Amino acid sequence: MNHINRRSVLLAGIGVAGAGALAACSSGSGGSTPSLVGPDDSVVAAAEKKRRTTGRTRQVTLTAARAVLDLGGGVTADSWAFGGRTPGRELRLSVGDTLAAELSNQLPDRTTTSVHWHGIALRADMDGVPPATQAAVRAGRNFTYRFVTDAPGTYFFHPHVGVQLDRGLHAPLIVEDPREPLRYDDEWVVVLDDWVDGVTGTPDEVYAELKQGMGGMNGMDGMHGMDMSGMSGMSNTSMSSASSDASATPSGSGGMSTKFTLMGARSKLLGGDAGDAKYPYHLVNGRVPADPDVYTGKPGKRVRLRIINAGGDTAYRVALGGHRLTVTHTDGYPVQHEQADALLVGMGERYDVLVTLADGVFPLVALAEGKDAGGMALVRTGSGRAPMPSVRPEELNGMIMTASRLKAADDVRLPTRKADRVHRIELTGGMGKYDWGINGKRFDMGDPTANPVLVRHGERVRLDFVNRTAMWHPMHLHGHTYQLGTDGPRKDTTIVLPKKTVSVHFDADNPGRWMLHCHNAYHGEAGMMALVAYQA
């Protein structure tokens, strides 16, 4: 019912499996930037002490290891996973509980890893981001993440090393509210994932091909929607209409291989180009459509669906055939309730919805937006034949909910306040050289505090995401939730469409060093990341 995936980078030279080793990191560029709050400075511990706590501690062990995964329908994948399953086993706590999660790194080939607790406003030294907040955990070593979960909601966890996010290493994290105002009879956690690992290749092979860029590809006539601003002699131009049947070209023959590169994925909802990578399968709760996960219930019961997109490169349009959805939360925070036929869910986003179950067998379809593929699970409340795996319920073409249509619930809306600091966050780069970046710069893993986005404790901060590229980007901020506009939903991940600007506001109330990045696993690894850093 709950399942996992993704991401890996080699951090050679960072050998200590702990956070404290990085506390003394100084800013780059020869000390030209102000002194920054370190991941385990005293102000981080002081902020943690202010969090409301129940005094209870939940202890778990997360073993990251190679696993042969049964994806259903006779499909197996030689991948990596937590506890031998994907998604990993759900963690469920109450608000104020302390989580003590020991990561045991049993990955092969001396592979380092970490765990990032996506969406949780936790203490900075537990955020799991090498090299910014801790050293990567070496193979054969353990590291314990310990923090208070002080905000209810739907979250998940995954590695933050390279493109390990696109393997089987992820699982839901649900923080319950003992004073939950919603009334419902049951819950169903729904994890969406695009899958390549151990089937047609590995995420590292996908990334190696993508980072060649489109500059070496033969037959470039007619490729539409790909920002080629990084290509020599083609600045600020676009190619026009990618052929979906572009044949693979051996890299040794002078052209770019397209074994893993997706051509021709187009979506009006996403403003054009829908994605970079080819995936042979799209999973719902770790199962292929031919052998789906099944939720069994009773007609008339009200069920809360907690929907998590743990994918690496795919937005999903999600609908439950024969039902309307009442949207109640996004990224863990309540919104003013809205009715919808379907949802658009970008990588890293989560939505909670309520449904009142009808009588029969119904497909929950996660259409891979713009990719002519998708995943499926089933809801069974009575007799009837299961629909075909290729079913496309009419709700997919009805009213499609996006975050821009939602408003924050009154009790979580940020108080009106003028921004103390405004940062322009330009999303730059393109497929030409696969040179994704922020403000024209790729994030430097060797010097993570170079070019920080500076804030001070207590400030109201506005970030203006200005997408200069021809592709959409789901932008994720660690350690905080921001508000879209002045009264939009509270979120930590939001879709920024091509050539559009999205402004978000947050209160700088969680000191430390925090990543801001595109949650497309391959865009982030290519460099579309920045460090939001508190000045000491």
N, C-alpha and C positions, 0 to 999 in steps of 0.2 A: 504493500500500500504506500510505502514511502521509499524513494530511491535516489541515485547520485551521479555526478561527473565533473572533471576538467583540470588542467593547466601546469607547465614546467619550464624553468630556466636554470641554467647551470651558473651557480654563484661561486665560482672557484675563488679560493682565497679567503672565504668567510667560513671558518671552520668551527666556531664555537656555537654550541646549540643552546643559546640563551639570549635574552633581551639585553641584559646589562652590558654586554660587550660593546653595544652600539651607543650607549648613553653619552660617550665622549665625542661622538661624531661632530666635527665642526663644519660650518658652512663652506661651500666651495668658492671658487673664484678668488682664492688668496685672501679670504676673510673679508671680502667686500660687503657681505650681507651682515645684518645685525645678529647678535647672539640669539640662538633659538632654544626653546624649551626642549629638553631631551626626553626620550620615551619613558624613562623611569626617574625623572626629576621629582623633587618633593611635591611640586604643585599637582602632579599627576596623582600621587597617592592622596593628597588632600582632597582633590575632586572626587576620588573614589569613596572616601569616608563620608561624603555628603549624600551618597546615594541611599535611598531607602532599602532596607534589607530585612528579610524574615529571620535571619540567623540560621536558615537551613542551607546545607551544601549538598549538591548532587555531584557525585563522583563517577566518572566514566573513563574508559580507555578506548581510544580510537587507534586502531592498528591499520596503517596504510601499507598495503602489500599487493603484490601481483595476484590476480585472480582470473580464473576462467569463468565468465559470466554467462548465465543462461538468459537470453533476451526474449525467449519464447519462439514458437514456430520453427524450432530446429536451428535457430541462429545463436551461435556462441561467439564471444569476444574475449580475446586474450588481452586483458587490460589491467588497470590498477583500481583498487577500491578500498573503502573502509569496511573491515569486517567481512570481506568476501562477497558483498552485495552492492548493487546500485539501483536506485539511490541507497545510501547508507541508512542504517536504522535511525528513525526519528528520535530527536531529543526533545523532551517536553518538560518545562519547568513552570513555576509560578513567578509572578512579578516579585522581585526582591530576593529570590533565591540566588545563591552563589553557585556558579558552575566551575567545577574543577575537572578539566578534561585533559587527560594525559595522552599526548600524541606519541605513538610508538612507530618510528620510521623503519619499516621492513621492506622498503622499495629496493628493486634490484639495481645493479650497476652503480653503486655508490651515489644514488640519486638523492639530493637534498629536497626537503619539502617544508611546508608550514600549514597552519590552518588560519584562515581569515573568517571572522564571524560577521557575515554580510548583513549590514543594516543595524547592527547593535551599536549603541553609543556607549562603548565600554572604555575601560582605562587604556591609555595609548600603548603601554608596553605589552599588552595582550592582543593587539590587533593582527598580528601574524603576517607582517609584510616585510620580508627581507629585501634590501638591507636597511630599510628606513626605520623599522621599529624593533627588529630582532635579527640575529644571525639565523640563516636557514638551518633547520635541524638535519644533522648529518645522518646518513644511513646507519642503522644499528643503534641510534641514540633515541632518547626520549625527551620530551619537553612538556611541562604542565601549564596549560592556560587556566588562569583563575580570575574570575571577574563576576560582578553583580549584574544580573539581568533586570534592569529597573524600568523597562518599558514593555508593555504587552504587545504582541503582534506575531506576524508570520515572517520568519527569517530563514536563512540557511547558511551552511558553512562549506568552504571549499579551500583548496590550496591557493597561495598567492605567489607561486614560483613558476616562471615560464608559462607554458601553455598546458600545465597539468590540469587546469580547469576543464579542459576538453577530454579528459579521461573519465574514469568512473568515480572520482573522488569528490563526492558531495552528498549532503543529507539535509533534511529539514530540521530547523530549530524553531519550536513553537513556545512562546512565552504567554501563558494564560493569565487572564485578569480574574482574580477571585470575585470581583464585583462586575463581571461581564454584563453589560446592559442588553446585549442581543439575546433573543429567545429562539432556540432551535433544538432539534432532537438528536442530531448526530453531526459528526464532522468527517470530511474526506480530504486528506492532503493529496494534492495532485502536482507531481513534479514533471516538468516538460524538459526534454533533452534532445539535442541533435547528436547523432552517433556516427563516428568514423573509426575509433580506436580498436585495433585488433580485428578489423573486418576488411577494410581496403587499405589501411595504412595506420600511421600514428599521427597525433597532433603535431609532433615535431617535424614529421615529413610534410604535413600540410603547410606549416609555417615556413619551412625551408623553400618550398615551391613558391608560396605567395610572395616572400620577400625578394624574389628575383624581379618582381614588378612586371608590368605589362610592356615595358619598353622593348623586350626581346621577343615579343610574340609575333608570329607570322600571321598574315591575313588580318591586319588590324582594321581594314575598311569595314565600316558598318557597326563598330562597337559603340553602343550608346550609353551615355550617363556615367562614364568613368572619368573622374577628374584627373587629368594628365598634367597638372601644374608642376609636378616634380620632374617631368621629362625635359631633357635638353631640347631647346628649340620649339617647345610646345607649351610654353607657360600660359596658364589661365585658359587653356582650351579643354574641350571635352571630346572624347571619341563618341561616335554616334551609333548605336544599336548592336549590342553584343549578340553574336549568333549562339543560340542555345545548343547547337550541335557542333561547336568547335571541336575539332579532333585533337587528341593528345599528340604533342610533338616531342620527341626525345630531346632532352636538354642538350645533348651533345651535338645535335644537328644544327644548332644556331638559333633555334626558336625556343620559346618558353614552354616547358611541359605543362599540360593542363589536366593531369591526372586528378588533382585535388582542387583545381581552380574552377569555380562556378561561373559560367558565362550566361548572360541573358536573363538573370533574375530581376524582375521588375515589379514594383508595387506602387500604386498611387497613394496608398496609405502611408508609405515610407518615403514618398517623394522621389522615387526613381529606383536606383540600384538597391536591391534588397539584401545582398550578401555576397561574400567572397568564396566560401568553401562548399565543396560538394559533400553531402552526407548521404550514405546509402540507407540510413534509417532515421526515423524520428520516433522517439519513445515517449510513452506516458507511463509513469511509475515503473520505468525500466523494462517495458514490454513493447514489442512490435505490434502493429495493428492486426496482423494475422492471428495473434494469440494474446489478446488484450487483458489488461488488468480489469477486474470486474468489481464494482461496488454493488452490494446487495442491500436493498432497503424495502420499505413498505409505502404504498401509495398514500399520499396526503402528509407524509412526514416532511418536516422542514430540515434541510441539511445545509451546513456551512461548508463550502468548498474553499480550501486555502490553496491557491494556484501559484506555483513557483516556476519561473523560467530559469533553469540551470544551464541553458544552452550556451554554446560558444560563439555562434554566428547567425542565429536564427530568431526572428520575431515570430510569435505565433498568434494567429487569430483563433480564439477559443469560443466554442459554442456547445451547448447541450441540446441535442435535437429534441423538439417538442416542448421546450421550456424557455421561459424568460429568466434573466439573471437580475437580482437586486444587488448592486455593488455597494458594499459597506465599508471596505478598507482598501487602501493601497499602500504598499511598503510598510505595513504594520500599523498605520495610523487611520483613524476613522474619518470618513467623508460623509457629507450629506447624501443620503441614500438616493440612488438613481437606478432606473430600469434600463436594461439593455438586452439585445439579442446575442451579442458577442463582445469579446474583449480583444484589444490589441495589447500583447504583453511582450515587451522587449527583454533582452537578456538582463538578468539581475532584478527585474521587477517582480513584484508579488501583488496579487489581488485576492481579496476575500469577497465571496458572493454568497447570497442565500438563494436556495431554490426549493420550491414545494413540489415534491415528486409526483408525477403522473403514474398511471398503471401501464406497465409494459416493459419493453427493452429499448434503451435509448443510447445513441452514440455520443460520447463526449469527444469531440474532434478538435485537435490542435493543428490547424492548417499552417504549414510552414509558409509564412507570408512571402509571396512572390516567387516561390520555389517549386510550385506544382507538385507538392508532396505533403505529407503530414503524419501525425500520430493519432491514435484513437484508444480510448478506454470505453467501457460499457457501464451503464447504470441499469440494473435489473430489479424491477419491483413486482413482476408478474410473469406470466407465460408469454411465449413469443420467440420467434427466431431472431438471432443476432443479425444485425445489418452487415453488409459486406465491408471489408477494410477500407475500401475506396469511397465509402459513403460521404456525401457532402450535404449536411442538413441545410435547409433554407435559411436558418437563423444566421449562418455565416455571412449572408448578404443582406441582413437586416440592419438595425441600428447598432453600430460598432462603437463601443465605448473606448475613449482614449483619456489619458490623464488631463488633457487640456479642457475637457468638458466637466470636470469634477470640482467641487468646492470642499474645503476643509470643514470638518465638524466644528461647531462653535467652541468646544472645550479644548481643541488642540490648535486653533488658529493663532498665529503669532500676533501679539499686540502690535498695533500700529506704531511705527517708529521710523524715523529717518535713518537711512544707512550711514554708519560712521565710516565705512570703507567700501569702495566699489572696485572690483577687478574685472577687467575684460579678458575673458578666456576664449581666445580664438582657436577653433579646431581646424587644423591645417594638414596638408599633405594630400596624397592620392594614390591611385593604383599604379601610376606610371613608374614610380620607384619604390612603392610601398613604404613611403616615408612619413607615416602618420605621426603627428606631433601636436603640441599645445603651444600657441604663440610662436609657431615656426621652429620650435626646438623639440628634439626627441629627449625623453627622460633618460638620464645618465645613471645606470645602475652602479657605476663606479664612483659617482659623486652625487648621492641622492639629495643632498641639501643645496646643490647648485640651483640658482634661479627659483627660489621658493615663492609661493603665493603667500604673502605675509598677512597675519592678522594679530590682534591683541585680545587678550581675555576680556570679556564683557562687551565687545563691539557687536553691533548689528552689521552684518556683511552682506553685500549684494554681489552675486556672480552673474555676469552677462555671458552666457554661452553663445558665441557667434560662430556658426558653422560655415566656414568658407569652402568646404569640400562638396563634392557631388554625391556624398553618401551620408546616411543617417548614422547617429552615434548615441548609444545609451550611456549617459554620463552619470557616474557613481561617485559620491563623496563619502569617505569613511568617517566614522565617529560622530556624525551629526545627521539630523534630518533638516532639509530645507523646505521652504514653501514656494510653490510656483506662483509667481506674481504676488499680488497683495492679498488674495483670498483663495488661492488655489489649494490643492491638496498638499499635505506634508509628505515628502518623499525623500529617498536617498538616491534614487536612480530615475532618470527621466530621458525620454527620447528627444533628441534635437535633430530636426529634419534638415536636409540639404539647403544651404543658402538662407537659413532661418536663424533667428535669435530668440533664446529663451532666457528670461531673467528669473533668478531664484534668490531667496533671502534665508539666512540662518543666523542664529545667535552663537557667538563664539564662547561657548560655555564648557568646553571639554578640552583642556590644554594638552598639547602634544604635537606630534607630527602625523599628518593624515594624507593618504593618497586621494587624489582626484583623477579619475581616469575613465576612458571608454571601456565599457564592459563587453565589447567584442574582444574575445580572448586574443585574437591576432592583431587587432589595432593597438590594444594596450601593450602587447609585447613588442610591437614595432616602435613604440615610443609615445603613444597618445596618453601620457600620464604626467602629472605634476604633483609637487608636494605642497600641501597647505600647512604652513608652519606657524606656530604661535611664537611671538617674540618674547624673549625672557625679560 
